[in-house]
Each structure stands twice: as structure tokens, then as C-alpha cells.
Amino acid sequence: LTAPDGALLAERGTSLIWSPRSNISLYGHTAPVTMLANQGVNIGIGTDWTASGSINMSRELACADQLNQDHYGRRFTDRQLWLMATRNNAVALAVDDAIGSLREGLAADIAIFAPAAGQDPYRAVIEATPGTTALVLRSGTPLYGDANLLPSLPESQGCEDIGDVCGTTKHACTRREISRDILTLRAANAESYELFFCGVPE
């Protein structure tokens, strides 16, 4: 994309979904996101696919953060990166009247992360791991979280203790969601990609 292309995108209110890990892996470069941001283009972050992209949004944020620090002179703040993974994606899909922000009347699709002592909240999201992901809700219904937190919430029936996840005991609601427990899923996928990684995924 050239600067005139970026100007046209901004003029027409067109959004860009940025998948940096897949772009770098496949092509050795990625979209000119700093130029596009300077031109006022709405930028969201997506994982592309696991063959060349990230296992989840946390890993895609980590990739975007590394590019931002090492190659973009920290053009994007931690909050701007966080917005790319949340509100900006909802704006891109024209569903920001239903999801993408924490406000009354929207679906309560919420992820809560446990920060390290003194850690900036946006940095805690960017550096999140399966272990520091304290709670995940979809429309207010718990899906995954800390064992000392999730069972105390309404609608936590059908959730099970899945043991230690990167240093924290977790519960997950797989049986309620797909009528299978974690042990069954792990056995069925023994030769496949792991369900989670505590460090950098393979």
C-alpha cells in the first residue's frame, strides 16, 4: 500500500485487519501500519491462521508489540495496541454497538488479566499468558478462569478443575460448551497442537 492508498482508505472509512506474525512468516514484511495510523485508518489485529499466524490473540499482540518496540520506534502506545485487539476490531466489523467496549448495553464479552506488581494494565494484557488470564466471560457467562474466582460466579455449572495452567489452578467450562471435558479433548488431540503453551508456542 502506498500513501495515496492509505489516504483513500481513511477517506472511505475502510479498516485494516493486521496479522503481523503471518505476514512476517510468509512474506518477510507486513502492512505499513505506522503510515496508515498516521493517516487515520482504523487498524485491528487478527491472528490469520495457525499454520503461519498465532495460536491466539495474546500471541498476536506479543508479535505486534515486538515489532512496535524493535522497528517502529514505539509508535503505538500499549493502549493503542490493546484497542487494536478490542474496540478497533468491532469498529472494523461494524458491530461496535454490540461488542468491543465495556459499557452498559453491550454484550459482556470480557477477559480479565492478573498484572504483575506495579504493571501497567495495558502491558498486563499485552504480556498475558494462559496463567495470568484470570477470567474469560462471553455475554457474562464464565468460560475459563482462576479456580479461586470462577466457581463463585453465577452460571459456573458445568465447569471443571483443569489443574495447573502455567502456575495457576484453572477451571474451564468445556463440558457445558461442547459436552466434552478437558481430559477427553486432550486424549482426542494427543498428536495435535497443544491446547496452551506457558512459554513461546512451538
SVG drawing of the C-alpha trace seen along z (x, -y; Angstrom):
<svg xmlns="http://www.w3.org/2000/svg" viewBox="-28 -11 43 51">
<polyline fill="none" stroke="black" stroke-width="0.4" points="0.0,0.0 1.2,-3.5 0.5,-6.8 -2.3,-7.6 -3.8,-4.2 -3.8,-4.9 -5.4,-8.3 -8.2,-6.6 -8.7,-4.0 -9.0,-6.8 -11.3,-8.9 -13.7,-5.9 -13.6,-4.8 -12.1,-1.4 -10.4,0.6 -7.4,2.8 -7.0,6.1 -3.3,6.6 -1.9,10.1 1.8,9.3 3.0,12.8 1.6,14.5 2.8,11.6 6.4,11.7 6.4,15.5 5.1,15.8 6.4,12.6 9.2,11.2 7.3,7.9 3.9,6.5 1.5,3.7 2.7,0.1 0.8,-0.3 2.6,-3.3 1.8,-5.2 -1.8,-4.1 -2.2,-5.0 -0.8,-8.5 -3.4,-8.8 -6.3,-7.9 -7.0,-4.4 -8.7,-2.2 -6.4,0.8 -7.4,4.0 -5.4,7.1 -6.2,10.6 -4.4,14.0 -4.8,15.1 -4.4,18.9 -2.3,21.2 -0.2,22.6 1.6,19.3 -0.1,17.0 -0.6,17.0 -2.2,19.6 -4.3,16.8 -4.8,13.1 -2.3,12.8 0.5,14.2 -0.5,11.9 -0.4,8.9 3.1,10.0 4.2,10.1 2.8,6.6 4.4,5.3 7.8,6.7 7.6,5.0 6.5,1.8 9.4,1.8 12.1,3.1 11.2,1.5 8.5,-1.2 10.2,-3.4 7.3,-2.6 4.9,-4.5 2.0,-2.7 1.2,-3.0 0.2,0.1 -3.3,-1.3 -3.3,-1.7 -2.2,1.9 -4.9,3.0 -7.5,1.1 -6.4,2.9 -7.4,6.1 -10.7,4.9 -12.6,1.9 -10.9,1.4 -11.9,4.9 -15.5,4.2 -15.5,0.9 -14.0,2.7 -16.9,5.2 -19.5,2.5 -20.5,4.4 -19.2,1.8 -22.8,1.2 -22.8,4.7 -19.3,5.7 -15.7,4.3 -16.1,2.0 -17.0,2.1 -20.2,0.1 -23.8,0.6 -26.0,2.3 -23.2,4.2 -22.6,7.9 -20.3,8.7 -17.5,10.3 -14.8,9.7 -11.3,11.0 -9.6,10.1 -5.8,10.4 -3.7,10.5 -1.0,7.9 2.4,8.3 3.1,5.9 3.1,2.4 2.5,3.4 0.5,1.1 -2.9,2.6 -2.4,2.4 1.0,4.0 -0.6,6.8 -2.9,7.6 -0.1,7.5 2.1,9.8 -0.7,12.1 -0.3,15.8 -2.8,18.6 -1.7,18.5 -2.3,14.7 -5.7,14.8 -7.8,14.6 -11.2,14.8 -12.9,15.0 -16.7,14.3 -18.8,14.5 -22.0,12.5 -21.4,12.5 -21.2,16.3 -17.9,17.7 -15.8,19.8 -12.3,20.0 -10.6,18.6 -8.8,19.0 -10.0,21.8 -10.5,19.3 -12.6,17.0 -14.7,18.8 -16.7,21.2 -18.1,18.3 -19.8,16.8 -23.3,17.4 -23.7,19.8 -20.5,21.7 -22.2,25.0 -20.6,27.5 -17.2,26.0 -14.3,28.3 -11.0,28.1 -8.3,28.5 -5.4,28.3 -2.3,26.2 -2.0,23.8 1.3,22.0 1.5,21.8 -2.2,21.1 -5.0,23.6 -7.8,23.0 -11.3,24.1 -12.8,24.3 -16.3,24.8 -15.7,27.2 -18.3,29.8 -21.0,27.2 -19.9,25.7 -19.2,28.8 -20.3,31.8 -16.7,32.9 -14.3,32.5 -10.7,31.4 -9.4,35.0 -11.4,36.2 -10.2,33.3 -6.6,33.9 -6.9,37.6 -8.6,36.9 -5.9,34.4 -2.8,36.2 -1.0,35.9 -2.1,32.4 -1.1,28.9 -1.2,28.3 -4.2,26.6 -1.9,24.0 1.8,23.1 3.2,21.5 6.2,20.0 6.5,19.2 4.4,21.7 6.2,24.0"/>
</svg>
